């Protein structure tokens, strides 16, 4: 098997901690893995007021430049828009974009707009603004069902104690990508069939606009890195 470099980026309210099961499984296959901590997420203490979609994308693009060879860039959920914009900035540093039940959006569309159009998602109606509208949290009453429906109690508690407030500005910023740069990078999609955050119909509507090859599926909730880590690592390693 050819060995690859993976850069993994977590979704909203998550940090690099969410890849704790998957990263070692990929490394055991011989791959190089970097679980990247976006500023003001996870364990990073940057001011969320300073974060934008563009600043996140430039941070990721710089990390790609630091890698010795082209990267397979994996984005979960909200990170879909981050990896798309990073691909616009540094397409030559990418081997493949992988959207893990992630927002795969066309030019000019903001994530918040796309999320609100997903009528069966549990997340948009349960987001609670915090810090004067700088960040948001998710109503605790829906966290388990929205994000961790297939997870063990231990994994749910692991995640719950590590979740952090989500900067809001990146969610409302229209994505800026072109077919010449972002569109030149091959992309794959991993569907989560039981997802209640980015529902399966929403995942497939996005793919209809921006086709991916291959399209793989997991019979998973929104958090396969915790609930189905072996299956996810096998799919990623086989790309």
C-alpha positions as CSV (number, residue, x, y, z in Angstrom):
1,X,0.0,0.0,0.0
2,X,1.2,3.5,-0.8
3,X,1.8,5.6,2.3
4,X,0.3,9.0,2.5
5,X,0.3,12.2,4.7
6,X,-3.0,13.0,6.3
7,X,-4.1,16.3,7.8
8,X,-7.3,16.0,9.9
9,X,-9.5,18.9,10.8
10,X,-12.3,18.7,13.3
11,X,-15.8,20.2,13.0
12,X,-17.7,22.7,15.1
13,X,-17.3,22.5,18.9
14,X,-14.5,19.9,18.4
15,X,-10.8,20.0,18.5
16,X,-7.9,17.7,17.5
17,X,-8.9,15.5,20.4
18,X,-11.7,14.0,18.3
19,X,-9.1,12.1,16.2
20,X,-7.5,10.3,19.2
21,X,-8.8,6.9,18.1
22,X,-8.4,7.3,14.3
23,X,-4.9,8.9,14.1
24,X,-3.0,5.9,15.7
25,X,-5.0,3.5,13.4
26,X,-3.8,5.4,10.3
27,X,-0.3,5.5,11.7
28,X,-0.4,1.8,12.2
29,X,-1.1,1.5,8.5
30,X,2.2,3.4,7.9
31,X,0.7,6.8,7.1
32,X,1.9,10.2,8.5
33,X,-0.9,11.9,10.4
34,X,-1.3,15.5,11.7
35,X,-4.5,16.3,13.6
36,X,-4.5,20.1,13.2
37,X,-5.9,22.4,16.0
38,X,-7.5,25.4,14.4
39,X,-7.1,28.7,16.3
40,X,-9.7,29.2,19.1
41,X,-10.8,25.6,18.9
42,X,-10.0,22.6,21.1
43,X,-7.0,23.3,23.3
44,X,-6.0,26.4,21.4
45,X,-6.5,29.6,23.5
46,X,-6.6,32.2,20.7
47,X,-9.3,34.8,20.9
48,X,-12.3,33.6,19.0
49,X,-13.1,37.3,18.1
50,X,-10.0,37.2,15.9
51,X,-11.0,34.1,13.9
52,X,-12.4,34.3,10.4
53,X,-12.9,31.6,7.7
54,X,-10.0,33.2,5.8
55,X,-7.7,33.1,8.8
56,X,-8.5,29.5,9.4
57,X,-7.9,28.6,5.7
58,X,-4.6,30.4,5.7
59,X,-3.5,28.6,8.8
60,X,-4.4,25.3,7.2
61,X,-2.7,26.3,3.9
62,X,0.5,27.1,5.8
63,X,0.4,23.7,7.5
64,X,0.2,22.1,4.0
65,X,3.3,24.0,2.9
66,X,5.1,22.7,5.9
67,X,4.5,19.0,4.9
68,X,7.1,17.2,2.9
69,X,4.7,16.0,0.2
70,X,1.1,16.5,-1.0
71,X,-1.5,15.9,1.6
72,X,-4.8,14.1,1.9
73,X,-6.8,16.8,3.7
74,X,-9.8,15.5,5.7
75,X,-12.5,17.9,7.0
76,X,-15.4,16.9,9.3
77,X,-18.7,18.8,9.3
78,X,-17.9,22.6,9.5
79,X,-14.3,21.9,8.5
80,X,-15.6,21.2,4.9
81,X,-15.6,25.0,4.2
82,X,-12.2,25.3,5.7
83,X,-10.6,22.6,3.6
84,X,-12.3,24.0,0.5
85,X,-10.9,27.5,1.0
86,X,-7.5,26.0,1.9
87,X,-7.6,24.1,-1.4
88,X,-8.2,27.4,-3.2
89,X,-5.1,28.9,-1.5
90,X,-2.7,25.9,-2.0
91,X,-4.1,23.4,-4.5
92,X,-0.6,22.3,-5.5
93,X,0.0,21.0,-1.9
94,X,-3.0,18.6,-2.0
95,X,-3.4,15.0,-3.2
96,X,-7.1,14.7,-2.2
97,X,-9.8,16.5,-0.3
98,X,-12.0,14.3,1.9
99,X,-15.3,15.5,3.2
100,X,-16.4,13.5,6.2
101,X,-20.2,14.2,6.5
102,X,-18.9,17.8,5.8
103,X,-20.2,21.0,4.2
104,X,-19.2,20.8,0.5
105,X,-20.4,24.2,-0.7
106,X,-20.2,26.1,-4.0
107,X,-18.7,29.6,-4.3
108,X,-20.6,32.3,-2.6
109,X,-22.5,30.2,-0.1
110,X,-22.1,30.5,3.7
111,X,-22.2,27.5,6.0
112,X,-25.0,29.0,8.1
113,X,-27.2,29.4,5.0
114,X,-26.6,25.7,4.0
115,X,-27.2,24.5,7.5
116,X,-30.5,26.3,7.8
117,X,-31.7,24.7,4.6
118,X,-31.2,21.2,6.2
119,X,-34.7,21.2,7.7
120,X,-34.2,17.9,9.6
121,X,-30.9,18.8,11.2
122,X,-31.1,19.1,15.0
123,X,-28.3,21.7,15.1
124,X,-29.4,25.1,13.6
125,X,-32.5,25.5,15.9
126,X,-30.5,24.5,19.0
127,X,-27.5,26.8,18.6
128,X,-27.2,29.3,21.5
129,X,-25.1,32.5,21.0
130,X,-22.5,33.2,23.6
131,X,-19.9,35.9,24.4
132,X,-22.1,38.6,22.9
133,X,-22.5,36.7,19.6
134,X,-18.8,36.0,19.1
135,X,-19.3,32.2,19.7
136,X,-22.1,29.8,20.0
137,X,-22.8,26.6,21.9
138,X,-25.2,23.7,21.3
139,X,-28.2,23.2,23.6
140,X,-27.1,20.4,26.0
141,X,-30.5,18.7,25.6
142,X,-29.6,17.7,22.0
143,X,-25.9,17.2,22.1
144,X,-26.1,13.4,22.5
145,X,-28.7,12.8,19.8
146,X,-27.3,15.4,17.4
147,X,-23.6,14.5,17.5
148,X,-23.0,11.2,19.4
149,X,-26.0,9.0,18.9
150,X,-23.9,5.8,18.3
151,X,-21.2,6.5,20.8
152,X,-20.6,4.6,24.0
153,X,-21.3,6.4,27.3
154,X,-17.5,6.6,27.9
155,X,-16.9,8.2,24.5
156,X,-19.8,10.6,24.9
157,X,-18.4,11.8,28.3
158,X,-14.9,12.1,26.8
159,X,-16.3,14.4,24.1
160,X,-18.6,16.3,26.3
161,X,-15.8,17.4,28.7
162,X,-13.7,18.6,25.7
163,X,-16.2,20.5,23.6
164,X,-15.6,24.2,23.3
165,X,-17.5,27.2,22.1
166,X,-17.6,27.7,18.3
167,X,-16.5,31.0,16.7
168,X,-19.4,32.3,14.7
169,X,-17.8,34.5,12.0
170,X,-16.6,31.5,9.9
171,X,-20.1,30.1,9.9
172,X,-21.6,33.2,8.3
173,X,-18.8,34.0,5.8
174,X,-19.5,33.2,2.1
175,X,-17.1,30.6,0.8
176,X,-14.8,31.9,-2.0
177,X,-13.5,29.2,-4.4
178,X,-12.9,28.8,-8.1
179,X,-13.0,25.9,-10.5
180,X,-9.4,26.7,-11.6
181,X,-7.9,26.2,-8.1
182,X,-10.2,24.4,-5.6
183,X,-11.9,22.6,-8.5
184,X,-8.6,21.2,-9.7
185,X,-8.1,19.1,-6.5
186,X,-9.7,15.6,-6.5
187,X,-12.3,15.1,-3.8
188,X,-13.9,12.2,-2.0
189,X,-17.0,12.1,0.3
190,X,-17.6,9.9,3.2
191,X,-21.3,9.8,4.0
192,X,-22.6,9.1,7.5
193,X,-26.0,7.4,7.0
194,X,-27.5,8.1,10.4
195,X,-26.2,11.7,10.8
196,X,-28.7,14.0,12.5
197,X,-26.4,17.1,12.2
198,X,-25.6,17.1,8.5
199,X,-28.5,14.8,7.3
200,X,-28.0,12.3,4.6
201,X,-30.3,14.1,2.1
202,X,-28.2,17.3,2.7
203,X,-25.0,15.4,2.2
204,X,-26.3,14.1,-1.1
205,X,-27.7,17.4,-2.3
206,X,-24.2,18.9,-1.8
207,X,-22.6,16.1,-3.7
208,X,-25.1,16.6,-6.6
209,X,-23.8,20.1,-6.9
210,X,-20.1,19.2,-6.5
211,X,-19.6,15.5,-7.4
212,X,-17.0,13.5,-5.6
213,X,-15.2,10.3,-6.5
214,X,-15.2,8.1,-4.6
215,X,-18.2,8.3,-2.4
216,X,-18.0,6.0,0.6
217,X,-20.5,5.3,3.3
218,X,-20.5,4.6,7.0
219,X,-23.6,3.4,8.9
220,X,-22.7,6.0,11.5
221,X,-23.9,9.0,13.5
222,X,-22.1,12.4,13.1
223,X,-19.0,11.2,15.0
224,X,-17.6,8.1,13.3
225,X,-14.1,9.0,14.6
226,X,-15.5,7.9,18.1
227,X,-18.3,5.5,17.2
228,X,-16.7,3.7,14.2
229,X,-13.0,4.5,14.3
230,X,-11.7,1.2,12.8
231,X,-14.1,1.5,9.8
232,X,-13.3,5.1,9.3
233,X,-9.5,4.5,9.4
234,X,-10.0,1.6,6.9
235,X,-11.9,3.9,4.5
236,X,-9.4,6.7,4.8
237,X,-6.4,4.5,4.5
238,X,-7.8,2.9,1.4
239,X,-8.3,6.1,-0.5
